[in-house]
Amino acid sequence: MENAPAIVGTIVADLISNLPLVQASGMGLNAFFVYTVCIGFGLSYANALVLILG
């Protein structure tokens, strides 16, 4: 099972941080996206998504 380390790491982070499982694994990427891409480049949220997905 190649995803076992990711699963174990996510569960350990969840237990240590006392945050919901989904929130603990995705908050860093959200902060990077908003502060670096949207504010740093001066783009709106919709235009930044087009830039990343395109």
Secondary structure as GFF3:
##gff-version 3
##sequence-region A 1 54
A	DSSP	alpha_helix	4	17	.	.	.	ID=ss1
A	DSSP	alpha_helix	21	32	.	.	.	ID=ss2
A	DSSP	pi_helix	33	39	.	.	.	ID=ss3
A	DSSP	alpha_helix	40	41	.	.	.	ID=ss4
A	DSSP	alpha_helix	45	53	.	.	.	ID=ss5
###
